[in-house]
């Protein structure tokens, strides 16, 4: 048995496409975080269990976003829809 390791997560910038402009979100694995047009900090994910999909709705302004996956189900981009 090995001891427990403490991994530094690898954050990366991914494209964020609002309806009106482009920006960047921060992603780690299946997860992404970004600032809504209204200023609210949001989170989302590119993968949901059993093949279902999911989206994020801003609790402040009701804008909706989807975190799209790449071929490995990791967060690829975030699109307002
Ligand atoms: Zn908002």
PDB file of the backbone (N, CA, C, O) and the ligand in Angstrom, with CONECT records:
HET     ZN  A 101       1
ATOM      1  N   UNK A   1       0.832  -1.196   0.000  1.00  0.00           N
ATOM      2  CA  UNK A   1       0.000   0.000   0.000  1.00  0.00           C
ATOM      3  C   UNK A   1       0.869   1.250   0.000  1.00  0.00           C
ATOM      4  O   UNK A   1       1.797   1.373   0.799  1.00  0.00           O
ATOM      5  N   UNK A   2       0.563   2.162  -0.890  1.00  0.00           N
ATOM      6  CA  UNK A   2       1.327   3.402  -0.919  1.00  0.00           C
ATOM      7  C   UNK A   2       0.668   4.441  -0.022  1.00  0.00           C
ATOM      8  O   UNK A   2      -0.510   4.347   0.323  1.00  0.00           O
ATOM      9  N   UNK A   3       1.465   5.425   0.338  1.00  0.00           N
ATOM     10  CA  UNK A   3       0.903   6.511   1.120  1.00  0.00           C
ATOM     11  C   UNK A   3       0.013   7.389   0.268  1.00  0.00           C
ATOM     12  O   UNK A   3       0.035   7.289  -0.959  1.00  0.00           O
ATOM     13  N   UNK A   4      -0.755   8.234   0.888  1.00  0.00           N
ATOM     14  CA  UNK A   4      -1.636   9.124   0.146  1.00  0.00           C
ATOM     15  C   UNK A   4      -0.818  10.241  -0.497  1.00  0.00           C
ATOM     16  O   UNK A   4       0.103  10.792   0.106  1.00  0.00           O
ATOM     17  N   UNK A   5      -1.183  10.556  -1.737  1.00  0.00           N
ATOM     18  CA  UNK A   5      -0.515  11.627  -2.457  1.00  0.00           C
ATOM     19  C   UNK A   5      -1.394  12.872  -2.423  1.00  0.00           C
ATOM     20  O   UNK A   5      -2.595  12.797  -2.161  1.00  0.00           O
ATOM     21  N   UNK A   6      -0.783  13.998  -2.689  1.00  0.00           N
ATOM     22  CA  UNK A   6      -1.505  15.277  -2.692  1.00  0.00           C
ATOM     23  C   UNK A   6      -1.286  15.928  -4.048  1.00  0.00           C
ATOM     24  O   UNK A   6      -0.278  16.601  -4.265  1.00  0.00           O
ATOM     25  N   UNK A   7      -2.232  15.726  -4.961  1.00  0.00           N
ATOM     26  CA  UNK A   7      -2.069  16.188  -6.335  1.00  0.00           C
ATOM     27  C   UNK A   7      -2.430  17.657  -6.494  1.00  0.00           C
ATOM     28  O   UNK A   7      -3.416  18.135  -5.934  1.00  0.00           O
ATOM     29  N   UNK A   8      -1.622  18.355  -7.261  1.00  0.00           N
ATOM     30  CA  UNK A   8      -2.000  19.707  -7.670  1.00  0.00           C
ATOM     31  C   UNK A   8      -2.847  19.572  -8.926  1.00  0.00           C
ATOM     32  O   UNK A   8      -2.366  19.057  -9.934  1.00  0.00           O
ATOM     33  N   UNK A   9      -4.101  20.024  -8.889  1.00  0.00           N
ATOM     34  CA  UNK A   9      -4.985  19.925 -10.041  1.00  0.00           C
ATOM     35  C   UNK A   9      -4.484  20.822 -11.162  1.00  0.00           C
ATOM     36  O   UNK A   9      -3.988  21.924 -10.927  1.00  0.00           O
ATOM     37  N   UNK A  10      -4.624  20.328 -12.380  1.00  0.00           N
ATOM     38  CA  UNK A  10      -4.145  21.076 -13.541  1.00  0.00           C
ATOM     39  C   UNK A  10      -5.286  21.901 -14.139  1.00  0.00           C
ATOM     40  O   UNK A  10      -6.136  21.370 -14.855  1.00  0.00           O
ATOM     41  N   UNK A  11      -5.298  23.197 -13.842  1.00  0.00           N
ATOM     42  CA  UNK A  11      -6.337  24.085 -14.350  1.00  0.00           C
ATOM     43  C   UNK A  11      -5.974  24.537 -15.752  1.00  0.00           C
ATOM     44  O   UNK A  11      -4.804  24.759 -16.063  1.00  0.00           O
ATOM     45  N   UNK A  12      -6.986  24.671 -16.596  1.00  0.00           N
ATOM     46  CA  UNK A  12      -6.704  25.190 -17.937  1.00  0.00           C
ATOM     47  C   UNK A  12      -7.788  26.144 -18.377  1.00  0.00           C
ATOM     48  O   UNK A  12      -8.921  26.081 -17.901  1.00  0.00           O
ATOM     49  N   UNK A  13      -7.432  27.031 -19.291  1.00  0.00           N
ATOM     50  CA  UNK A  13      -8.387  27.973 -19.861  1.00  0.00           C
ATOM     51  C   UNK A  13      -9.100  27.298 -21.018  1.00  0.00           C
ATOM     52  O   UNK A  13      -8.465  26.674 -21.867  1.00  0.00           O
ATOM     53  N   UNK A  14     -10.422  27.422 -21.053  1.00  0.00           N
ATOM     54  CA  UNK A  14     -11.185  26.919 -22.191  1.00  0.00           C
ATOM     55  C   UNK A  14     -12.082  28.048 -22.699  1.00  0.00           C
ATOM     56  O   UNK A  14     -12.399  28.973 -21.950  1.00  0.00           O
ATOM     57  N   UNK A  15     -12.493  27.977 -23.970  1.00  0.00           N
ATOM     58  CA  UNK A  15     -13.321  29.049 -24.529  1.00  0.00           C
ATOM     59  C   UNK A  15     -14.679  29.130 -23.840  1.00  0.00           C
ATOM     60  O   UNK A  15     -15.278  28.114 -23.485  1.00  0.00           O
ATOM     61  N   UNK A  16     -15.142  30.342 -23.663  1.00  0.00           N
ATOM     62  CA  UNK A  16     -16.467  30.637 -23.112  1.00  0.00           C
ATOM     63  C   UNK A  16     -17.181  31.504 -24.131  1.00  0.00           C
ATOM     64  O   UNK A  16     -16.742  32.615 -24.428  1.00  0.00           O
ATOM     65  N   UNK A  17     -18.295  30.991 -24.673  1.00  0.00           N
ATOM     66  CA  UNK A  17     -19.004  31.721 -25.721  1.00  0.00           C
ATOM     67  C   UNK A  17     -20.342  32.229 -25.210  1.00  0.00           C
ATOM     68  O   UNK A  17     -21.316  31.482 -25.120  1.00  0.00           O
ATOM     69  N   UNK A  18     -20.368  33.521 -24.876  1.00  0.00           N
ATOM     70  CA  UNK A  18     -21.644  34.156 -24.560  1.00  0.00           C
ATOM     71  C   UNK A  18     -22.374  34.404 -25.868  1.00  0.00           C
ATOM     72  O   UNK A  18     -21.774  34.281 -26.936  1.00  0.00           O
ATOM     73  N   UNK A  19     -23.660  34.752 -25.812  1.00  0.00           N
ATOM     74  CA  UNK A  19     -24.387  35.073 -27.043  1.00  0.00           C
ATOM     75  C   UNK A  19     -23.826  36.336 -27.687  1.00  0.00           C
ATOM     76  O   UNK A  19     -23.952  36.531 -28.896  1.00  0.00           O
ATOM     77  N   UNK A  20     -23.214  37.182 -26.889  1.00  0.00           N
ATOM     78  CA  UNK A  20     -22.792  38.483 -27.397  1.00  0.00           C
ATOM     79  C   UNK A  20     -21.285  38.669 -27.496  1.00  0.00           C
ATOM     80  O   UNK A  20     -20.837  39.621 -28.135  1.00  0.00           O
ATOM     81  N   UNK A  21     -20.494  37.805 -26.897  1.00  0.00           N
ATOM     82  CA  UNK A  21     -19.046  37.967 -26.919  1.00  0.00           C
ATOM     83  C   UNK A  21     -18.364  36.675 -26.481  1.00  0.00           C
ATOM     84  O   UNK A  21     -19.010  35.744 -26.000  1.00  0.00           O
ATOM     85  N   UNK A  22     -17.040  36.639 -26.657  1.00  0.00           N
ATOM     86  CA  UNK A  22     -16.256  35.480 -26.244  1.00  0.00           C
ATOM     87  C   UNK A  22     -15.391  35.825 -25.039  1.00  0.00           C
ATOM     88  O   UNK A  22     -14.972  36.969 -24.867  1.00  0.00           O
ATOM     89  N   UNK A  23     -15.130  34.819 -24.209  1.00  0.00           N
ATOM     90  CA  UNK A  23     -14.257  35.007 -23.056  1.00  0.00           C
ATOM     91  C   UNK A  23     -13.629  33.655 -22.740  1.00  0.00           C
ATOM     92  O   UNK A  23     -13.568  32.781 -23.605  1.00  0.00           O
ATOM     93  N   UNK A  24     -13.165  33.480 -21.509  1.00  0.00           N
ATOM     94  CA  UNK A  24     -12.568  32.211 -21.129  1.00  0.00           C
ATOM     95  C   UNK A  24     -13.141  31.726 -19.801  1.00  0.00           C
ATOM     96  O   UNK A  24     -13.466  32.519 -18.917  1.00  0.00           O
ATOM     97  N   UNK A  25     -13.255  30.403 -19.685  1.00  0.00           N
ATOM     98  CA  UNK A  25     -13.633  29.756 -18.442  1.00  0.00           C
ATOM     99  C   UNK A  25     -12.408  29.000 -17.946  1.00  0.00           C
ATOM    100  O   UNK A  25     -11.452  28.799 -18.695  1.00  0.00           O
ATOM    101  N   UNK A  26     -12.436  28.580 -16.683  1.00  0.00           N
ATOM    102  CA  UNK A  26     -11.364  27.756 -16.116  1.00  0.00           C
ATOM    103  C   UNK A  26     -11.903  26.344 -15.941  1.00  0.00           C
ATOM    104  O   UNK A  26     -12.994  26.151 -15.406  1.00  0.00           O
ATOM    105  N   UNK A  27     -11.130  25.354 -16.396  1.00  0.00           N
ATOM    106  CA  UNK A  27     -11.595  23.974 -16.339  1.00  0.00           C
ATOM    107  C   UNK A  27     -10.595  23.089 -15.622  1.00  0.00           C
ATOM    108  O   UNK A  27      -9.390  23.340 -15.627  1.00  0.00           O
ATOM    109  N   UNK A  28     -11.134  22.035 -15.000  1.00  0.00           N
ATOM    110  CA  UNK A  28     -10.303  20.986 -14.411  1.00  0.00           C
ATOM    111  C   UNK A  28     -11.094  19.693 -14.579  1.00  0.00           C
ATOM    112  O   UNK A  28     -12.139  19.516 -13.951  1.00  0.00           O
ATOM    113  N   UNK A  29     -10.603  18.795 -15.417  1.00  0.00           N
ATOM    114  CA  UNK A  29     -11.323  17.545 -15.647  1.00  0.00           C
ATOM    115  C   UNK A  29     -12.697  17.797 -16.236  1.00  0.00           C
ATOM    116  O   UNK A  29     -12.822  18.464 -17.263  1.00  0.00           O
ATOM    117  N   UNK A  30     -13.723  17.271 -15.597  1.00  0.00           N
ATOM    118  CA  UNK A  30     -15.097  17.440 -16.073  1.00  0.00           C
ATOM    119  C   UNK A  30     -15.698  18.776 -15.654  1.00  0.00           C
ATOM    120  O   UNK A  30     -16.796  19.128 -16.083  1.00  0.00           O
ATOM    121  N   UNK A  31     -14.992  19.508 -14.830  1.00  0.00           N
ATOM    122  CA  UNK A  31     -15.570  20.697 -14.214  1.00  0.00           C
ATOM    123  C   UNK A  31     -15.088  21.984 -14.862  1.00  0.00           C
ATOM    124  O   UNK A  31     -13.974  22.058 -15.381  1.00  0.00           O
ATOM    125  N   UNK A  32     -15.950  23.002 -14.824  1.00  0.00           N
ATOM    126  CA  UNK A  32     -15.572  24.316 -15.329  1.00  0.00           C
ATOM    127  C   UNK A  32     -16.190  25.389 -14.443  1.00  0.00           C
ATOM    128  O   UNK A  32     -17.248  25.192 -13.846  1.00  0.00           O
ATOM    129  N   UNK A  33     -15.510  26.520 -14.372  1.00  0.00           N
ATOM    130  CA  UNK A  33     -16.006  27.668 -13.621  1.00  0.00           C
ATOM    131  C   UNK A  33     -15.831  28.914 -14.476  1.00  0.00           C
ATOM    132  O   UNK A  33     -14.863  29.031 -15.228  1.00  0.00           O
ATOM    133  N   UNK A  34     -16.781  29.851 -14.354  1.00  0.00           N
ATOM    134  CA  UNK A  34     -16.702  31.073 -15.140  1.00  0.00           C
ATOM    135  C   UNK A  34     -17.570  32.133 -14.486  1.00  0.00           C
ATOM    136  O   UNK A  34     -18.391  31.853 -13.613  1.00  0.00           O
ATOM    137  N   UNK A  35     -17.357  33.356 -14.941  1.00  0.00           N
ATOM    138  CA  UNK A  35     -18.150  34.481 -14.440  1.00  0.00           C
ATOM    139  C   UNK A  35     -19.242  34.793 -15.457  1.00  0.00           C
ATOM    140  O   UNK A  35     -18.959  35.043 -16.629  1.00  0.00           O
ATOM    141  N   UNK A  36     -20.486  34.775 -15.001  1.00  0.00           N
ATOM    142  CA  UNK A  36     -21.617  35.106 -15.865  1.00  0.00           C
ATOM    143  C   UNK A  36     -21.521  36.569 -16.319  1.00  0.00           C
ATOM    144  O   UNK A  36     -20.804  37.372 -15.722  1.00  0.00           O
ATOM    145  N   UNK A  37     -22.251  36.890 -17.376  1.00  0.00           N
ATOM    146  CA  UNK A  37     -22.340  38.283 -17.847  1.00  0.00           C
ATOM    147  C   UNK A  37     -22.742  39.215 -16.691  1.00  0.00           C
ATOM    148  O   UNK A  37     -22.293  40.358 -16.612  1.00  0.00           O
ATOM    149  N   UNK A  38     -23.599  38.696 -15.798  1.00  0.00           N
ATOM    150  CA  UNK A  38     -24.120  39.518 -14.706  1.00  0.00           C
ATOM    151  C   UNK A  38     -23.157  39.617 -13.524  1.00  0.00           C
ATOM    152  O   UNK A  38     -23.399  40.375 -12.585  1.00  0.00           O
ATOM    153  N   UNK A  39     -22.055  38.845 -13.570  1.00  0.00           N
ATOM    154  CA  UNK A  39     -21.074  38.923 -12.498  1.00  0.00           C
ATOM    155  C   UNK A  39     -21.117  37.768 -11.513  1.00  0.00           C
ATOM    156  O   UNK A  39     -20.256  37.673 -10.637  1.00  0.00           O
ATOM    157  N   UNK A  40     -22.103  36.889 -11.640  1.00  0.00           N
ATOM    158  CA  UNK A  40     -22.229  35.739 -10.738  1.00  0.00           C
ATOM    159  C   UNK A  40     -21.172  34.682 -11.071  1.00  0.00           C
ATOM    160  O   UNK A  40     -20.925  34.398 -12.243  1.00  0.00           O
ATOM    161  N   UNK A  41     -20.558  34.107 -10.051  1.00  0.00           N
ATOM    162  CA  UNK A  41     -19.609  33.014 -10.257  1.00  0.00           C
ATOM    163  C   UNK A  41     -20.398  31.719 -10.460  1.00  0.00           C
ATOM    164  O   UNK A  41     -21.209  31.343  -9.614  1.00  0.00           O
ATOM    165  N   UNK A  42     -20.160  31.041 -11.581  1.00  0.00           N
ATOM    166  CA  UNK A  42     -20.894  29.823 -11.910  1.00  0.00           C
ATOM    167  C   UNK A  42     -19.956  28.635 -12.039  1.00  0.00           C
ATOM    168  O   UNK A  42     -18.763  28.796 -12.293  1.00  0.00           O
ATOM    169  N   UNK A  43     -20.507  27.440 -11.862  1.00  0.00           N
ATOM    170  CA  UNK A  43     -19.769  26.205 -12.116  1.00  0.00           C
ATOM    171  C   UNK A  43     -20.651  25.277 -12.956  1.00  0.00           C
ATOM    172  O   UNK A  43     -21.878  25.376 -12.931  1.00  0.00           O
ATOM    173  N   UNK A  44     -20.017  24.394 -13.682  1.00  0.00           N
ATOM    174  CA  UNK A  44     -20.749  23.413 -14.472  1.00  0.00           C
ATOM    175  C   UNK A  44     -19.871  22.211 -14.704  1.00  0.00           C
ATOM    176  O   UNK A  44     -18.716  22.169 -14.279  1.00  0.00           O
ATOM    177  N   UNK A  45     -20.440  21.226 -15.393  1.00  0.00           N
ATOM    178  CA  UNK A  45     -19.665  20.030 -15.679  1.00  0.00           C
ATOM    179  C   UNK A  45     -20.022  19.471 -17.054  1.00  0.00           C
ATOM    180  O   UNK A  45     -21.130  19.655 -17.556  1.00  0.00           O
ATOM    181  N   UNK A  46     -19.059  18.791 -17.636  1.00  0.00           N
ATOM    182  CA  UNK A  46     -19.225  18.293 -19.004  1.00  0.00           C
ATOM    183  C   UNK A  46     -19.742  16.873 -19.034  1.00  0.00           C
ATOM    184  O   UNK A  46     -20.004  16.334 -20.110  1.00  0.00           O
ATOM    185  N   UNK A  47     -19.895  16.258 -17.880  1.00  0.00           N
ATOM    186  CA  UNK A  47     -20.306  14.862 -17.850  1.00  0.00           C
ATOM    187  C   UNK A  47     -21.320  14.651 -16.740  1.00  0.00           C
ATOM    188  O   UNK A  47     -21.150  15.135 -15.621  1.00  0.00           O
ATOM    189  N   UNK A  48     -22.379  13.918 -17.070  1.00  0.00           N
ATOM    190  CA  UNK A  48     -23.362  13.542 -16.060  1.00  0.00           C
ATOM    191  C   UNK A  48     -23.571  12.041 -16.177  1.00  0.00           C
ATOM    192  O   UNK A  48     -23.517  11.497 -17.280  1.00  0.00           O
ATOM    193  N   UNK A  49     -23.804  11.373 -15.078  1.00  0.00           N
ATOM    194  CA  UNK A  49     -23.852   9.905 -15.098  1.00  0.00           C
ATOM    195  C   UNK A  49     -24.984   9.358 -15.960  1.00  0.00           C
ATOM    196  O   UNK A  49     -25.966  10.051 -16.223  1.00  0.00           O
ATOM    197  N   UNK A  50     -24.840   8.124 -16.392  1.00  0.00           N
ATOM    198  CA  UNK A  50     -25.815   7.353 -17.176  1.00  0.00           C
ATOM    199  C   UNK A  50     -26.070   7.952 -18.554  1.00  0.00           C
ATOM    200  O   UNK A  50     -27.093   7.661 -19.174  1.00  0.00           O
ATOM    201  N   UNK A  51     -25.146   8.790 -19.044  1.00  0.00           N
ATOM    202  CA  UNK A  51     -25.324   9.344 -20.376  1.00  0.00           C
ATOM    203  C   UNK A  51     -26.291  10.508 -20.438  1.00  0.00           C
ATOM    204  O   UNK A  51     -26.547  11.036 -21.520  1.00  0.00           O
ATOM    205  N   UNK A  52     -26.838  10.924 -19.295  1.00  0.00           N
ATOM    206  CA  UNK A  52     -27.695  12.102 -19.279  1.00  0.00           C
ATOM    207  C   UNK A  52     -26.838  13.348 -19.479  1.00  0.00           C
ATOM    208  O   UNK A  52     -25.616  13.301 -19.335  1.00  0.00           O
ATOM    209  N   UNK A  53     -27.484  14.451 -19.809  1.00  0.00           N
ATOM    210  CA  UNK A  53     -26.746  15.703 -19.970  1.00  0.00           C
ATOM    211  C   UNK A  53     -27.217  16.695 -18.908  1.00  0.00           C
ATOM    212  O   UNK A  53     -28.216  16.459 -18.229  1.00  0.00           O
ATOM    213  N   UNK A  54     -26.513  17.771 -18.774  1.00  0.00           N
ATOM    214  CA  UNK A  54     -26.875  18.763 -17.767  1.00  0.00           C
ATOM    215  C   UNK A  54     -26.444  20.140 -18.232  1.00  0.00           C
ATOM    216  O   UNK A  54     -25.608  20.270 -19.126  1.00  0.00           O
ATOM    217  N   UNK A  55     -27.018  21.168 -17.620  1.00  0.00           N
ATOM    218  CA  UNK A  55     -26.616  22.534 -17.930  1.00  0.00           C
ATOM    219  C   UNK A  55     -26.654  23.346 -16.645  1.00  0.00           C
ATOM    220  O   UNK A  55     -27.159  22.897 -15.616  1.00  0.00           O
ATOM    221  N   UNK A  56     -26.112  24.544 -16.734  1.00  0.00           N
ATOM    222  CA  UNK A  56     -26.067  25.448 -15.582  1.00  0.00           C
ATOM    223  C   UNK A  56     -26.967  26.645 -15.859  1.00  0.00           C
ATOM    224  O   UNK A  56     -26.874  27.258 -16.922  1.00  0.00           O
ATOM    225  N   UNK A  57     -27.837  26.982 -14.911  1.00  0.00           N
ATOM    226  CA  UNK A  57     -28.638  28.202 -15.037  1.00  0.00           C
ATOM    227  C   UNK A  57     -28.187  29.180 -13.971  1.00  0.00           C
ATOM    228  O   UNK A  57     -28.143  28.851 -12.786  1.00  0.00           O
ATOM    229  N   UNK A  58     -27.857  30.368 -14.399  1.00  0.00           N
ATOM    230  CA  UNK A  58     -27.416  31.386 -13.445  1.00  0.00           C
ATOM    231  C   UNK A  58     -28.567  31.722 -12.495  1.00  0.00           C
ATOM    232  O   UNK A  58     -29.647  32.095 -12.953  1.00  0.00           O
ATOM    233  N   UNK A  59     -28.358  31.597 -11.188  1.00  0.00           N
ATOM    234  CA  UNK A  59     -29.436  31.882 -10.234  1.00  0.00           C
ATOM    235  C   UNK A  59     -29.759  33.369 -10.133  1.00  0.00           C
ATOM    236  O   UNK A  59     -30.779  33.757  -9.562  1.00  0.00           O
ATOM    237  N   UNK A  60     -28.876  34.197 -10.694  1.00  0.00           N
ATOM    238  CA  UNK A  60     -29.072  35.643 -10.602  1.00  0.00           C
ATOM    239  C   UNK A  60     -29.828  36.211 -11.807  1.00  0.00           C
ATOM    240  O   UNK A  60     -30.725  37.039 -11.647  1.00  0.00           O
ATOM    241  N   UNK A  61     -29.457  35.756 -13.032  1.00  0.00           N
ATOM    242  CA  UNK A  61     -30.051  36.348 -14.240  1.00  0.00           C
ATOM    243  C   UNK A  61     -30.743  35.322 -15.131  1.00  0.00           C
ATOM    244  O   UNK A  61     -31.320  35.693 -16.153  1.00  0.00           O
ATOM    245  N   UNK A  62     -30.698  34.049 -14.770  1.00  0.00           N
ATOM    246  CA  UNK A  62     -31.389  32.962 -15.489  1.00  0.00           C
ATOM    247  C   UNK A  62     -30.753  32.589 -16.821  1.00  0.00           C
ATOM    248  O   UNK A  62     -31.308  31.764 -17.546  1.00  0.00           O
ATOM    249  N   UNK A  63     -29.600  33.175 -17.169  1.00  0.00           N
ATOM    250  CA  UNK A  63     -28.926  32.732 -18.395  1.00  0.00           C
ATOM    251  C   UNK A  63     -28.536  31.258 -18.242  1.00  0.00           C
ATOM    252  O   UNK A  63     -28.227  30.793 -17.144  1.00  0.00           O
ATOM    253  N   UNK A  64     -28.558  30.537 -19.364  1.00  0.00           N
ATOM    254  CA  UNK A  64     -28.240  29.111 -19.331  1.00  0.00           C
ATOM    255  C   UNK A  64     -26.946  28.818 -20.090  1.00  0.00           C
ATOM    256  O   UNK A  64     -26.662  29.421 -21.125  1.00  0.00           O
ATOM    257  N   UNK A  65     -26.189  27.903 -19.562  1.00  0.00           N
ATOM    258  CA  UNK A  65     -24.891  27.542 -20.150  1.00  0.00           C
ATOM    259  C   UNK A  65     -24.742  26.028 -20.173  1.00  0.00           C
ATOM    260  O   UNK A  65     -25.266  25.314 -19.319  1.00  0.00           O
ATOM    261  N   UNK A  66     -24.004  25.562 -21.187  1.00  0.00           N
ATOM    262  CA  UNK A  66     -23.677  24.152 -21.250  1.00  0.00           C
ATOM    263  C   UNK A  66     -22.158  23.999 -21.365  1.00  0.00           C
ATOM    264  O   UNK A  66     -21.513  24.691 -22.154  1.00  0.00           O
ATOM    265  N   UNK A  67     -21.597  23.088 -20.572  1.00  0.00           N
ATOM    266  CA  UNK A  67     -20.173  22.750 -20.669  1.00  0.00           C
ATOM    267  C   UNK A  67     -20.080  21.543 -21.606  1.00  0.00           C
ATOM    268  O   UNK A  67     -20.510  20.443 -21.258  1.00  0.00           O
ATOM    269  N   UNK A  68     -19.523  21.753 -22.777  1.00  0.00           N
ATOM    270  CA  UNK A  68     -19.410  20.675 -23.758  1.00  0.00           C
ATOM    271  C   UNK A  68     -18.165  19.842 -23.507  1.00  0.00           C
ATOM    272  O   UNK A  68     -17.116  20.384 -23.159  1.00  0.00           O
ATOM    273  N   UNK A  69     -18.274  18.513 -23.681  1.00  0.00           N
ATOM    274  CA  UNK A  69     -17.132  17.623 -23.442  1.00  0.00           C
ATOM    275  C   UNK A  69     -16.283  17.404 -24.701  1.00  0.00           C
ATOM    276  O   UNK A  69     -16.758  17.569 -25.824  1.00  0.00           O
ATOM    277  N   UNK A  70     -15.043  17.038 -24.491  1.00  0.00           N
ATOM    278  CA  UNK A  70     -14.228  16.552 -25.602  1.00  0.00           C
ATOM    279  C   UNK A  70     -14.424  15.038 -25.700  1.00  0.00           C
ATOM    280  O   UNK A  70     -15.319  14.494 -25.054  1.00  0.00           O
ATOM    281  N   UNK A  71     -13.612  14.358 -26.488  1.00  0.00           N
ATOM    282  CA  UNK A  71     -13.804  12.911 -26.699  1.00  0.00           C
ATOM    283  C   UNK A  71     -13.547  12.101 -25.435  1.00  0.00           C
ATOM    284  O   UNK A  71     -13.952  10.942 -25.350  1.00  0.00           O
ATOM    285  N   UNK A  72     -12.876  12.700 -24.449  1.00  0.00           N
ATOM    286  CA  UNK A  72     -12.619  12.004 -23.180  1.00  0.00           C
ATOM    287  C   UNK A  72     -13.557  12.481 -22.076  1.00  0.00           C
ATOM    288  O   UNK A  72     -13.329  12.210 -20.897  1.00  0.00           O
ATOM    289  N   UNK A  73     -14.623  13.198 -22.470  1.00  0.00           N
ATOM    290  CA  UNK A  73     -15.632  13.726 -21.548  1.00  0.00           C
ATOM    291  C   UNK A  73     -15.103  14.837 -20.644  1.00  0.00           C
ATOM    292  O   UNK A  73     -15.765  15.221 -19.680  1.00  0.00           O
ATOM    293  N   UNK A  74     -13.903  15.358 -20.952  1.00  0.00           N
ATOM    294  CA  UNK A  74     -13.383  16.487 -20.174  1.00  0.00           C
ATOM    295  C   UNK A  74     -13.988  17.786 -20.717  1.00  0.00           C
ATOM    296  O   UNK A  74     -14.404  17.856 -21.873  1.00  0.00           O
ATOM    297  N   UNK A  75     -14.027  18.801 -19.866  1.00  0.00           N
ATOM    298  CA  UNK A  75     -14.601  20.080 -20.282  1.00  0.00           C
ATOM    299  C   UNK A  75     -13.815  20.665 -21.456  1.00  0.00           C
ATOM    300  O   UNK A  75     -12.596  20.821 -21.387  1.00  0.00           O
ATOM    301  N   UNK A  76     -14.534  20.985 -22.536  1.00  0.00           N
ATOM    302  CA  UNK A  76     -13.895  21.487 -23.761  1.00  0.00           C
ATOM    303  C   UNK A  76     -14.206  22.956 -23.983  1.00  0.00           C
ATOM    304  O   UNK A  76     -13.309  23.749 -24.268  1.00  0.00           O
ATOM    305  N   UNK A  77     -15.476  23.323 -23.853  1.00  0.00           N
ATOM    306  CA  UNK A  77     -15.833  24.737 -23.925  1.00  0.00           C
ATOM    307  C   UNK A  77     -17.157  24.954 -23.187  1.00  0.00           C
ATOM    308  O   UNK A  77     -17.836  24.001 -22.807  1.00  0.00           O
ATOM    309  N   UNK A  78     -17.504  26.220 -22.994  1.00  0.00           N
ATOM    310  CA  UNK A  78     -18.746  26.595 -22.319  1.00  0.00           C
ATOM    311  C   UNK A  78     -19.514  27.518 -23.257  1.00  0.00           C
ATOM    312  O   UNK A  78     -18.966  28.499 -23.760  1.00  0.00           O
ATOM    313  N   UNK A  79     -20.787  27.197 -23.489  1.00  0.00           N
ATOM    314  CA  UNK A  79     -21.579  27.968 -24.440  1.00  0.00           C
ATOM    315  C   UNK A  79     -22.896  28.388 -23.793  1.00  0.00           C
ATOM    316  O   UNK A  79     -23.606  27.564 -23.215  1.00  0.00           O
ATOM    317  N   UNK A  80     -23.212  29.677 -23.896  1.00  0.00           N
ATOM    318  CA  UNK A  80     -24.524  30.163 -23.459  1.00  0.00           C
ATOM    319  C   UNK A  80     -25.551  29.756 -24.513  1.00  0.00           C
ATOM    320  O   UNK A  80     -25.294  29.887 -25.710  1.00  0.00           O
ATOM    321  N   UNK A  81     -26.704  29.267 -24.083  1.00  0.00           N
ATOM    322  CA  UNK A  81     -27.723  28.861 -25.062  1.00  0.00           C
ATOM    323  C   UNK A  81     -29.121  29.295 -24.615  1.00  0.00           C
ATOM    324  O   UNK A  81     -30.100  29.038 -25.315  1.00  0.00           O
TER     325      UNK A  81
HETATM  326 ZN    ZN A 101     -26.014  35.672 -14.543  1.00  0.00          ZN
END
